[in-house]
């Protein structure tokens, strides 16, 4: 019997499968999408995450970045990494590297969609495959999470649904704002070796160098509108891009906030974005996914899936708390304009937070 069936071959699913295979487990990956899989994301990988992937035998090519710069209309503050550089990597390049490692380990990746999941006391079955355990790494809007009833419900979910269906004026925010992301690449030489985060009343724009002649720009906002319309809210960034040609289509993702009641349903364990998501504000999605995927494999090795929930909460707690706190401030009209000025006034504190996350 298969030891671990992994549904989803994004970074979380692929890393879970690689670590499980290295631990001697028999692994099969199910993925309906054609490779390489792209996604609207910031494409910055923290030093710790890049080092972990290297230990798994996943070798990445990208452009190093050495810290994070916060900017608004009048302020700018830099925080440089102490542990080592992060790496800007096109999501498609990351996917190709992960897939190459899976192929080298002989892990089958079967292109198919998951259907109904059935479980017994010793196994789980879906799409014609039976395994001892199933790792659901099927993304932000996980069909498996929905099928098993693991998503949060009640007033919070109802409120989110109403916000999603209701038109929202450009620039609107507030504590219940539904945030989304849009990303596009531009053919231009990076002007800094930092990831820039531009702040405006509309939201944030993340600029990540991913090659010597390419940057990615990801906008996070609760406002409606096109990518070009959103860029107008960031005049300093827009001026930089005046002569830069778009180098990719615009991709979108969201709503970003995904509340999950629990991450374990008998022999099914959620990992990556499927396990719950706060926001992309701190750029820690991949790092948290990798840490929690390692915990998932350890629980499978121990044949003790019920300990995964506590392990997931433990290793993701700090990032979730920092992200939620920053998002809370971001959604308060009196506090939001003061975030970058406060970071500039307290660069030591800002630098400590950045390095703690990295």
RADADA-V846888 format. One record per residue. N is the residue number from 1. RES is the residue in three letters. SS is DSSP state (H for helix, E for strand, C for the rest). PSI is psi as a letter, one per 20 degrees, with the letter a starting at -180 (* if undefined). Layout:
N:RES:SS:PSI  N:RES:SS:PSI
//
This chain:
1:UNK:C:q  2:UNK:E:p  3:UNK:E:g  4:UNK:E:p  5:UNK:E:p  6:UNK:E:p  7:UNK:E:o  8:UNK:C:p  9:UNK:C:k  10:UNK:C:a  11:UNK:H:g  12:UNK:H:g  13:UNK:H:g  14:UNK:H:g  15:UNK:H:h  16:UNK:H:g  17:UNK:H:g  18:UNK:H:g  19:UNK:H:g  20:UNK:H:g  21:UNK:H:g  22:UNK:H:h  23:UNK:C:j  24:UNK:C:j  25:UNK:C:q  26:UNK:C:p  27:UNK:E:q  28:UNK:E:p  29:UNK:E:p  30:UNK:E:p  31:UNK:C:o  32:UNK:C:i  33:UNK:C:q  34:UNK:C:p  35:UNK:C:q  36:UNK:C:q  37:UNK:C:p  38:UNK:C:r  39:UNK:C:q  40:UNK:C:o  41:UNK:C:r  42:UNK:C:h  43:UNK:C:j  44:UNK:E:p  45:UNK:E:p  46:UNK:C:q  47:UNK:H:g  48:UNK:H:h  49:UNK:H:g  50:UNK:H:h  51:UNK:H:h  52:UNK:H:g  53:UNK:H:h  54:UNK:H:h  55:UNK:H:h  56:UNK:C:i  57:UNK:C:j  58:UNK:C:o  59:UNK:C:p  60:UNK:C:q  61:UNK:C:p  62:UNK:C:b  63:UNK:E:p  64:UNK:E:q  65:UNK:E:q  66:UNK:C:j  67:UNK:E:a  68:UNK:E:p  69:UNK:E:p  70:UNK:E:p  71:UNK:E:q  72:UNK:C:a  73:UNK:C:h  74:UNK:C:i  75:UNK:C:q  76:UNK:E:p  77:UNK:E:p  78:UNK:E:q  79:UNK:E:o  80:UNK:E:q  81:UNK:C:p  82:UNK:C:h  83:UNK:C:h  84:UNK:C:r  85:UNK:C:q  86:UNK:E:a  87:UNK:E:p  88:UNK:E:o  89:UNK:C:p  90:UNK:C:p  91:UNK:H:h  92:UNK:H:h  93:UNK:H:g  94:UNK:H:g  95:UNK:H:g  96:UNK:H:h  97:UNK:H:g  98:UNK:H:g  99:UNK:H:h  100:UNK:H:h  101:UNK:H:g  102:UNK:H:g  103:UNK:H:g  104:UNK:H:h  105:UNK:H:i  106:UNK:C:k  107:UNK:C:o  108:UNK:E:p  109:UNK:E:o  110:UNK:E:p  111:UNK:C:o  112:UNK:C:r  113:UNK:C:q  114:UNK:C:p  115:UNK:C:b  116:UNK:C:q  117:UNK:C:p  118:UNK:E:q  119:UNK:E:q  120:UNK:C:r  121:UNK:C:i  122:UNK:C:i  123:UNK:C:r  124:UNK:E:p  125:UNK:E:p  126:UNK:E:q  127:UNK:C:k  128:UNK:C:j  129:UNK:E:p  130:UNK:E:p  131:UNK:E:r  132:UNK:E:h  133:UNK:E:q  134:UNK:E:p  135:UNK:E:o  136:UNK:E:o  137:UNK:C:l  138:UNK:C:k  139:UNK:C:r  140:UNK:C:g  141:UNK:C:l  142:UNK:C:o  143:UNK:H:h  144:UNK:H:g  145:UNK:H:g  146:UNK:H:g  147:UNK:H:h  148:UNK:C:j  149:UNK:C:k  150:UNK:C:i  151:UNK:E:q  152:UNK:C:q  153:UNK:C:a  154:UNK:C:b  155:UNK:H:h  156:UNK:H:g  157:UNK:H:g  158:UNK:H:g  159:UNK:H:g  160:UNK:H:h  161:UNK:H:g  162:UNK:H:h  163:UNK:H:h  164:UNK:H:h  165:UNK:H:i  166:UNK:C:p  167:UNK:C:q  168:UNK:C:p  169:UNK:C:q  170:UNK:C:p  171:UNK:C:i  172:UNK:C:q  173:UNK:C:c  174:UNK:C:r  175:UNK:C:h  176:UNK:C:j  177:UNK:C:p  178:UNK:C:o  179:UNK:C:q  180:UNK:E:r  181:UNK:E:q  182:UNK:E:q  183:UNK:E:q  184:UNK:E:q  185:UNK:E:q  186:UNK:E:p  187:UNK:E:n  188:UNK:C:q  189:UNK:C:p  190:UNK:C:p  191:UNK:C:i  192:UNK:C:q  193:UNK:C:k  194:UNK:C:q  195:UNK:E:p  196:UNK:E:p  197:UNK:E:o  198:UNK:E:p  199:UNK:E:q  200:UNK:C:r  201:UNK:C:h  202:UNK:C:h  203:UNK:E:b  204:UNK:E:q  205:UNK:E:p  206:UNK:E:p  207:UNK:E:o  208:UNK:E:p  209:UNK:E:p  210:UNK:E:i  211:UNK:E:r  212:UNK:C:i  213:UNK:C:k  214:UNK:E:p  215:UNK:E:q  216:UNK:E:p  217:UNK:E:o  218:UNK:E:p  219:UNK:E:p  220:UNK:E:p  221:UNK:E:q  222:UNK:C:j  223:UNK:C:q  224:UNK:C:q  225:UNK:C:r  226:UNK:C:r  227:UNK:H:g  228:UNK:H:h  229:UNK:H:g  230:UNK:H:h  231:UNK:H:h  232:UNK:C:h  233:UNK:C:i  234:UNK:C:m  235:UNK:H:h  236:UNK:H:g  237:UNK:H:g  238:UNK:H:h  239:UNK:H:h  240:UNK:H:h  241:UNK:C:j  242:UNK:C:g  243:UNK:C:j  244:UNK:C:p  245:UNK:E:p  246:UNK:E:p  247:UNK:C:j  248:UNK:C:r  249:UNK:C:r  250:UNK:C:p  251:UNK:E:q  252:UNK:E:q  253:UNK:E:q  254:UNK:E:r  255:UNK:C:q  256:UNK:C:g  257:UNK:C:p  258:UNK:E:o  259:UNK:C:p  260:UNK:E:p  261:UNK:C:g  262:UNK:C:r  263:UNK:C:j  264:UNK:E:p  265:UNK:E:n  266:UNK:C:d  267:UNK:C:j  268:UNK:E:p  269:UNK:E:p  270:UNK:E:q  271:UNK:C:q  272:UNK:H:b  273:UNK:H:h  274:UNK:H:h  275:UNK:H:i  276:UNK:C:q  277:UNK:E:p  278:UNK:C:f  279:UNK:C:r  280:UNK:C:j  281:UNK:C:g  282:UNK:C:i  283:UNK:C:k  284:UNK:C:j  285:UNK:H:g  286:UNK:H:g  287:UNK:H:g  288:UNK:H:g  289:UNK:H:g  290:UNK:H:g  291:UNK:H:g  292:UNK:H:h  293:UNK:H:h  294:UNK:H:g  295:UNK:H:h  296:UNK:H:g  297:UNK:H:h  298:UNK:H:h  299:UNK:H:h  300:UNK:H:g  301:UNK:H:h  302:UNK:C:i  303:UNK:C:l  304:UNK:C:m  305:UNK:H:h  306:UNK:H:i  307:UNK:H:i  308:UNK:H:h  309:UNK:H:g  310:UNK:H:g  311:UNK:H:g  312:UNK:H:g  313:UNK:H:h  314:UNK:H:g  315:UNK:H:i  316:UNK:H:i  317:UNK:H:g  318:UNK:H:g  319:UNK:H:g  320:UNK:H:h  321:UNK:H:g  322:UNK:H:g  323:UNK:H:g  324:UNK:H:h  325:UNK:H:g  326:UNK:H:h  327:UNK:H:h  328:UNK:H:g  329:UNK:H:h  330:UNK:H:h  331:UNK:C:j  332:UNK:C:p  333:UNK:H:h  334:UNK:H:h  335:UNK:H:h  336:UNK:H:g  337:UNK:C:i  338:UNK:C:i  339:UNK:H:g  340:UNK:H:g  341:UNK:H:h  342:UNK:H:g  343:UNK:H:h  344:UNK:H:h  345:UNK:H:h  346:UNK:C:m  347:UNK:H:h  348:UNK:H:g  349:UNK:H:g  350:UNK:H:g  351:UNK:H:h  352:UNK:H:g  353:UNK:H:g  354:UNK:H:g  355:UNK:H:h  356:UNK:H:g  357:UNK:H:h  358:UNK:C:*
//
